[in-house]
Amino acid sequence: MSAATDSNLFQKLGLKYPLIVAPMAGGPSSVDLVAAASTAGALGAMGGAYSSATAIETFVNAVRDRTDKPFSINLFIPHSIPEVAQEPLARATQATARYRTELELPAPQLAPPYEEDFDSQFEAVLRLKPACFSFVFGLLSSDHVSAAKKADIPLIGTATTFEEAKALEDSGVDAVTLQGFEAGGHRGIFDAHADDPKIGLRELLAQCAGKLGVPLIAAGGIMTAADVRAALQAGAQAVQMGTAFLVSTEAGTSAPYRKKLLEAPERKTRTTRAFSGRFARGIENRFMDEMEGKADAILPFPAQNKFTRDMRGASTAKGSPDFLSLWAGTGKGELWQGSTAALIERLFEA
């Protein structure tokens, strides 16, 4: 398969392959994975959403100690919510009390801020000047766009509909990641409270290809060389893949997460708000199943993400996948357990 791309953005980056190894915040996108992906000729991506500005700088310096190739940083566009009221917090606490008892955790203490300070994170990005800055959950403000342009940092936004993609193009991004309903992890829907449009990648590409003037990056359910070819033939200039790399040698995926991923090639996934308050696709597990139908016990994003963090950490420590956000897409087949470089070569074999 030819790895060539006529996209000015990807030509500028000097990539050997039109591939982004997805930013997977919370562990999987380790320093080693980002560096290995970039060294192999793809674009490695740091999932920096849960990292402070200092942690982002430490991570980036560690990547640069391992490679001089380009990589990107990814963050979440903030959507402020008021302090969570006592009534919904009491419902959420009651709904998870038995889990915290089982995990030997104290009663939860939840207070704002519920997420890292975006402006501080973004200032770190400007200082560090990655090859690209990507983001999800909406539009970057005009001031932030101007600052990135001034620093000569290309911008990649994420869309789940044509309307979102067009808004991103109009805002000044250099490329748009089209996230199909098949994709693992958080859905990039702009409105955290909106219903999921549930548009598959093939349909989303058909809606956007030839209608937008910026390069399109296909994401969702892409696992094999054939999947890559199909996306590029359908009008994408590059693909973004995450699940395929989750159990690669360099991935920072936790032991219980890896074990669950490898239990069966036919991973059963669905979207849920249970872990973070936003729709995200992951492998079905106990917490997801037992929180089904308890919408009034789920706090808004990002408060719910902070609220469940102690349970996820304790579940990892106990080697149990029961309370983990096991983000994964719908792509089928055995997962690659070798090196990142070898997988990338397999994906682009002639």
C-alpha positions in Angstrom: 0.0 0.0 0.0 1.3 3.5 -0.8 1.8 5.6 2.3 1.9 8.8 0.3 -0.6 11.6 0.9 -1.2 14.7 -1.0 -2.2 16.6 2.1 -0.1 19.7 2.7 -0.4 19.2 6.5 1.0 15.7 6.4 3.7 16.6 3.9 4.7 19.4 6.2 5.0 17.0 9.1 7.2 14.7 7.0 5.4 11.5 8.0 6.3 8.3 6.3 2.7 6.9 6.9 -0.6 8.8 7.0 -1.3 7.5 10.5 -1.9 9.0 13.9 -1.6 6.6 16.8 -4.5 8.0 18.8 -4.0 10.1 22.0 -5.3 7.8 24.8 -5.2 9.7 28.0 -5.1 8.0 31.3 -2.2 5.6 30.7 -2.2 3.8 27.3 -0.4 6.7 25.4 2.8 6.3 27.3 6.0 8.1 26.5 7.3 4.9 25.0 4.2 4.5 22.7 4.3 8.1 21.5 8.0 7.9 20.8 7.8 4.5 19.1 4.9 5.6 16.8 6.7 8.8 15.7 10.1 7.0 15.3 8.3 4.5 13.0 7.0 7.2 10.7 3.5 7.8 12.1 2.4 10.6 14.3 2.5 9.8 17.9 0.1 11.6 20.2 0.1 12.5 23.8 -3.3 12.3 25.6 -2.7 15.2 27.9 -6.2 16.0 29.1 -5.7 14.7 32.6 -2.2 16.2 33.0 -1.1 19.4 34.5 1.0 21.9 32.6 4.0 20.6 34.5 3.2 17.0 33.7 2.7 17.8 30.1 6.2 19.4 29.9 7.8 16.4 31.7 6.1 14.0 29.3 7.1 16.0 26.2 10.7 16.2 27.3 10.8 12.5 27.9 9.5 11.9 24.4 12.1 14.2 23.0 14.8 12.3 24.8 13.7 9.2 22.8 13.0 10.7 19.3 13.5 13.8 17.2 10.4 12.9 15.1 7.2 14.9 15.2 4.4 14.2 17.6 1.2 15.9 18.8 -0.5 16.9 22.1 -4.2 16.4 22.6 -6.4 18.2 25.1 -10.1 18.5 26.0 -12.0 21.7 25.2 -13.4 22.8 28.6 -17.1 23.2 29.3 -17.5 24.7 32.7 -20.3 23.4 34.9 -21.4 24.8 38.3 -20.4 23.2 41.5 -22.3 19.9 41.9 -25.3 20.3 44.3 -25.7 18.1 47.3 -28.7 16.2 46.0 -27.2 14.8 42.8 -24.0 14.1 44.7 -25.9 12.2 47.4 -27.5 10.1 44.7 -24.2 9.3 43.0 -22.6 8.5 46.4 -25.4 6.2 47.3 -25.3 4.4 43.9 -21.6 3.7 44.3 -21.4 3.1 48.1 -21.2 -0.7 47.9 -18.5 -0.5 45.3 -16.3 1.7 47.5 -16.9 -0.6 50.4 -15.8 -3.6 48.2 -12.8 -1.6 47.1 -12.0 -0.5 50.6 -12.3 3.1 49.8 -13.5 6.0 52.0 -16.6 8.0 51.2 -16.0 10.2 48.2 -15.0 13.9 48.7 -15.8 15.8 45.5 -15.1 19.5 45.1 -14.2 21.7 42.1 -12.1 22.1 40.1 -13.1 18.9 38.3 -10.5 19.1 35.6 -7.1 20.6 34.9 -6.8 24.3 34.0 -7.1 24.4 30.2 -5.4 27.8 29.8 -2.4 26.6 31.8 -2.3 23.4 29.7 -2.5 25.4 26.4 0.2 27.8 27.5 2.5 24.7 28.0 1.6 23.6 24.5 2.6 27.0 23.1 5.9 26.8 24.9 6.6 23.2 23.9 5.6 23.7 20.3 4.6 20.1 19.3 4.3 19.3 15.6 0.5 19.4 16.0 -2.1 20.3 18.6 -5.4 18.3 18.5 -8.5 18.7 20.6 -11.9 17.2 21.2 -15.3 18.3 22.6 -15.8 21.5 20.6 -14.2 24.5 19.1 -11.0 26.2 20.2 -11.6 29.9 21.0 -10.5 32.4 18.4 -7.8 33.7 20.8 -6.4 30.2 21.2 -6.5 29.6 17.4 -4.7 32.9 16.8 -2.0 32.0 19.4 -1.5 28.6 17.9 -1.2 30.1 14.4 1.3 32.6 15.7 3.4 29.8 17.1 3.1 27.9 13.8 1.4 24.9 15.5 -1.1 23.1 13.2 -4.5 22.4 14.7 -6.6 19.3 14.4 -10.2 19.3 15.7 -12.5 16.3 16.2 -16.0 16.0 14.7 -18.8 13.5 14.9 -21.1 15.2 12.4 -20.7 17.2 9.2 -22.0 20.3 11.0 -19.3 19.9 13.6 -16.6 19.3 10.9 -17.7 22.5 9.0 -17.7 24.5 12.2 -14.1 23.3 12.8 -13.0 24.2 9.3 -14.6 27.7 9.6 -12.8 28.2 13.0 -9.4 27.8 11.3 -8.2 24.2 12.0 -5.7 22.6 9.6 -7.4 19.2 9.6 -10.4 17.4 11.0 -10.6 14.0 12.6 -13.9 12.4 11.7 -14.8 10.2 14.6 -17.2 7.5 13.6 -19.6 5.9 16.1 -17.3 2.8 16.1 -14.4 4.6 17.8 -13.3 3.7 21.3 -13.0 6.2 24.1 -14.8 9.5 24.5 -17.1 10.6 21.8 -16.1 14.0 20.5 -19.6 15.4 20.5 -19.5 19.2 21.0 -22.5 19.3 23.4 -21.9 17.0 26.5 -25.7 16.9 27.1 -26.7 16.1 23.5 -27.8 12.7 22.3 -25.2 10.8 20.3 -25.7 11.2 16.6 -24.4 7.6 16.1 -23.0 8.3 12.7 -20.7 5.5 11.5 -17.3 6.3 9.9 -18.2 5.3 6.4 -21.3 7.5 6.4 -19.5 10.4 8.0 -16.7 10.2 5.4 -19.3 10.2 2.6 -20.9 13.3 4.1 -17.7 15.2 4.4 -15.3 14.1 1.6 -15.1 16.6 -1.2 -17.2 19.1 0.8 -14.5 20.4 3.2 -11.3 22.2 2.2 -9.1 20.7 5.0 -7.6 17.2 5.2 -9.8 14.6 6.8 -8.6 12.0 9.3 -10.7 8.8 9.6 -11.2 7.3 13.1 -13.3 4.5 14.3 -13.2 0.7 14.0 -10.0 0.8 11.9 -7.9 -2.3 12.8 -6.3 -3.8 9.7 -4.5 -2.8 6.6 -7.7 -3.4 4.6 -9.5 -1.0 7.0 -6.8 1.6 6.4 -7.0 1.2 2.6 -10.8 1.6 2.7 -10.7 4.8 4.7 -8.1 6.4 2.4 -10.0 5.3 -0.7 -13.2 6.8 0.8 -11.6 10.3 1.0 -9.6 10.4 4.2 -6.0 11.8 3.9 -5.0 9.9 7.0 -6.3 7.5 9.7 -6.2 7.6 13.4 -6.0 4.3 15.3 -6.1 3.6 19.0 -7.5 0.2 20.0 -5.1 -1.6 17.6 -2.2 -0.4 19.7 -3.6 -0.9 23.2 -1.6 -4.1 23.9 1.5 -3.3 21.9 4.8 -3.6 23.7 5.1 0.1 24.4 1.5 0.9 25.4 1.0 2.0 29.0 -2.2 0.0 29.3 -2.7 -1.5 32.8 -2.5 -5.2 33.4 -6.2 -5.8 34.1 -7.1 -3.7 31.1 -4.7 -5.7 28.9 -6.1 -9.0 30.2 -9.7 -7.9 29.4 -8.7 -6.8 25.9 -7.1 -10.2 25.2 -9.8 -12.4 26.7 -11.6 -12.7 23.4 -11.1 -11.3 19.9 -14.8 -10.4 19.7 -14.8 -7.6 22.3 -18.3 -6.5 23.2 -18.4 -2.7 23.5 -21.0 0.0 23.9 -21.2 3.7 24.8 -21.8 4.8 28.4 -21.8 7.9 30.5 -21.2 6.0 33.7 -17.4 6.6 34.1 -17.1 10.3 33.1 -20.5 11.8 32.5 -19.8 11.9 28.7 -20.5 9.3 26.2 -17.5 7.0 25.7 -17.2 3.5 24.1 -15.6 0.7 26.0 -15.8 -3.0 26.8 -18.8 -4.0 28.8 -18.0 -4.7 32.4 -19.7 -4.9 35.8 -19.8 -1.1 36.6 -21.1 -0.3 33.1 -23.8 -2.9 33.4 -24.9 -2.2 36.9 -25.0 1.6 36.3 -27.2 1.1 33.2 -30.5 2.9 33.7 -29.3 5.0 36.6 -28.9 8.3 34.7 -29.9 10.3 37.8 -27.0 8.9 39.7 -24.4 10.0 37.1 -22.9 13.5 37.6 -22.2 15.8 34.6 -18.8 15.7 32.9 -16.2 16.3 34.1 -17.4 15.9 37.7 -18.3 12.3 37.2 -14.8 11.6 35.8 -13.3 12.9 39.0 -15.9 11.2 41.2 -15.1 7.7 39.8 -11.3 8.2 39.7 -10.8 6.6 43.1 -12.7 3.5 42.1 -10.8 3.1 38.8 -7.5 3.5 40.6 -8.4 0.9 43.3 -9.7 -1.5 40.6 -6.4 -1.3 38.8 -4.5 -1.9 42.0 -6.5 -5.0 42.7 -6.0 -6.3 39.2 -9.7 -6.2 38.5 -11.4 -4.8 35.3 -14.8 -4.5 37.0 -14.6 -0.7 37.7 -12.2 0.3 34.9 -13.1 2.4 31.8 -12.0 -0.2 29.3 -12.1 2.1 26.3 -12.0 0.2 23.0 -13.6 0.5 19.5 -15.7 -2.0 17.6 -12.9 -3.3 15.4 -12.6 -7.1 15.5 -9.7 -9.5 15.5 -6.7 -10.4 17.6 -4.8 -7.5 19.0 -1.1 -7.0 18.2 1.2 -7.8 21.2 4.4 -7.0 19.5 6.2 -3.7 18.9 4.5 -0.6 17.7 6.9 -0.3 14.8 6.1 -3.8 13.6 2.4 -3.2 13.7 2.7 0.1 11.7 4.8 -1.8 9.0 2.1 -4.5 8.8 -0.6 -1.8 8.3 1.2 -0.3 5.4 2.6 -3.4 3.6 2.6 -3.0 -0.1 
